[in-house]
Amino acid sequence: MSEALRRHVDAFNARDLDALLAGFTEDAVWVTGTTTVRGIEELADLFSDAMTQLLPTLTIGDVLTDGDRIAAQLTETLTHDGEERTFAIAGFYRLRDGRITSAKIYREGSAELA
């Protein structure tokens, strides 16, 4: 398994925003659903909101790596409108110097929670 992905998920689950952001390049791009964020400041806003409002946790399933690319199947458990929900996620990551430089995340069902 990719050490970069493990660090990302561990920081995410610990709600350690500083450690999470340290795993990204300054110019990183994150795409999920209709949302695209670019750069550390936008990533900080995205993850800070999710960590405090949805209380998500991730579990890593299958992982395929090829050089600087990672494809991973994950499970996300979160709280939305007071209800715990679980989603299957596929994440496609590109690394540069051991840090995430881009990610495209697909959540089973809708990536947008309303």
N, C-alpha and C positions, 0 to 999 in steps of 0.2 A: 504494500500500500504506500501511497505517496506520503512522505513526512509532511509536506506542505498542507495536504488535505487534512491529515490528522491534527495538526496544530490549529488549522482553521476551525474545525468542528469542536475541538476541545475548548478553544477560546469562546466560540459562540455559545456552547452549552454552559460555560462558566459565567457568561454575560460579562466577559472581560473585554470591553470595547478597545482598550489600548492594545492588548495582545492581538485581538482580531485585526485591527487596522495595520499593525506591524507586519502582517502576512500579505499585504497588498502593495503593489508598486504605486507610486504617487499618481500615475496616470491610468490606474485601473478602471475598467468598465465592467459594470454588473447589469445584466439584463434578466428580468423576470416578468412574465406577463406583458403588460403594456408599459412597464416601468424600466427606464434606462437611467442609471446614475453613472457619473464620471468623476473620478478623482476622490481623494481622501475625504474632503469635506462633505461631499454628497453621500459617500459611503457611511461616514459617521452618522449623518442624519438618518439614513435608511435603517441602519442596524440598531441605533439607539432607540428609535421609535418601536421597532419590532421587539427588541429585548424587554422594553418596559410595558408595552401594551399587549403583546401576544404571548409572552413567556414561552417561547419556542425551545424545543430541544431537538437535536438531530441524532440519528443513529446511522452509521455507515454500513451499507450492505456490500454489494459487489463493486469492485473498482478495477478499471483497466487503465494502464498507463502506457504511453508511447512517447518517450523523450520528454518534451515540455508540455504534453497534453495529458489530461486526466478525464475519464468518463466515470461517473460514480452514480450508483443507485443508493438513495438515502431514504429514510423515513423521518418525517417531521411530525412532532406532536406539539400542539399549541392550544391556547385558550382563546376562543372568540365568542363574544357575547355571553361570557360566563360558562361556555360549553367547551369541554376538551374535544379536540378533533385531531385526527391522524391522516396524513397525506403521504403518498408515495411521491418521491422527487427524483428527477434525473438532472444531474449537474454536469456541465461540460466546461472544463477549466483549462486555461492556458497559463503557463508559468514563464517567468523571466527571472533568472538569478534566484530560483527557489521561492519566489513570491508570486501570488496570483496577479496576473495582469489583465485577465478577462474571464468572465464567467457568464454562461447562459444557463438559466435554471428553469426547469419545467416542473410544475406541480400538477399532480393528478387532479382533475376537476378544474377549478379556477385558481389562478395565481392571485387574483384580486379578491380580497375578502371585503364584503360590504355589510 
